[in-house]
Structures are given as C-alpha cells and as structure tokens.
Amino acid sequence: MIKDLKRQFVLLAMIIAIVTGAGCSAPLTTREKGAGIGALGGAAVGALGGGIAGGGKGAGKGALIGGGVGAGAGTLYGIYDNKKHDERYRSAYIGCMKSKGYTA
C-alpha cells in the first residue's frame, strides 16, 4: 500500500514538474492560469478523496478525475474573468473617447 502511494506521488510530482516547466516559456493568460490552478487543486483533492474512499488504492484514479474536473472548471473561470476584463476595458475606452469629444 505504501509502495503504491509512493509511486503515485512520484508520478504526480513528475507531471507537475513537466507541466510547470513547459508553461514557463511565455507569460500565461488568465485562462491558462485558471486551468493550471484548477487542475492541480482538483488533482490534490481528488487524490485525497480517492485515497480515503479506496483505502489508499483509489488515489490515482481520484487525482485523474479531480485534475480533469479542476482543469475544466479553472478554464471556464479564466474565460469568464477575461470576458469581464474585456467589458471593463471597452467601457473605459468608450468613456475616454467620449470625454475627448469623439462619438460612436
């Protein structure tokens, strides 16, 4: 049981290292940050829940499911946050142009 947990932990650590290294080549967008944070958080919670529910044997499956759900939720949050930012930007731009005498 301990040996399986060690393997799963090492595998998860390697995946995190690869994803982190690949993601550092350029600045991340809000959507990408949300997906990464959601995936890591979901994988951690899923591994914990799977490990508890499966007596230590379900941690890998729980991490996989939690990571997928977390990545999806984080991506949706990032898209929503980008949309909010774009709306605020457009509103500020329109206000600025109107104050300078330009009309649409």
N, C-alpha and C positions, 0 to 999 in steps of 0.2 A: 504494500500500500504506500509506504513512504517512498519507495523507489519510483512508483508511477507518478506521484506528486512532484518529485524532483525532476523527472523527465518533462512533465507538462510545464513546470516552472521554467526550465531551461529553454524549452521550445518557445514559450511566450516571451521570454526575455530576448531571444534571438529575433523574433518577429518584430518586437518593439524597436530593437536596435536597427534593423533593416529599414523599417518604415521611417524612423526618425532620421536616419542618415540620408535616405532618398528625398525626404521632404525638405531638407535644408539647402537645396540647390537654388532656390528662389524664395522671395517673400511669399508667405501663404495668404490666401484670401480668407475672408471670414467664413465662407462655405467650407474650405479645406480645414481650417482650424476647428470648426464645429464638428466636422466628420471625424477628425483625429481624436479630439477630446471625447466625443461620444463613443467612439469605438473602444478606446482604452478604458473609459469608465464602465461601459457596458460589459466588456470582457472581464474586468475585475469583479464586478457584481455577479455576472453570470458564472464565473469560476467559483466564487464563494458559495453562491446558491446551489450550483450543481454539485459541489463537493459536499455540502451539508446534506442535500437531498439524496445523493447517491452514495453516501458513506465514503467519500473520497474518490470514487471511480467516475463520477459524472462531471468532474471539474473541467475537463477538456471540452466536452460537449456544451456545457453551460457557458464556457468562455467563447466558444464559436458562435453560439446563438446570441449571447449578450453583446458580443462585438458587432455582429451584423445589425442587430436592432439599434444599438447605440450609434453606429455609423450612419444608419438611415435617419435616425432622429436628429443627430448632430448636423447632417447635411441640410435637412429641412429647416432647422433653426438658422443655419448660416444663410440660406436663401432668403428666409424671412427678414433677417437682420439687414442683408444687402438691399432688399426692397425698401425697407424703412429708411435706410440711409439715402437711397436714391430719391425718394419722395421729399425728404428734408432738403436735399441739395437742390432739387428743382424748385421747391418753394422759395428757398433763399435766393436763388438766381433770378427768379421772376420778380421778387421784391426788389432786388438790387437794380434790375433793369428798369422797373417802373419808377424807382426813385431818381434815376438819371434821365427820365423823360421818354424812354422807349416804351411803346405799347405793342401788345401782341395782335 
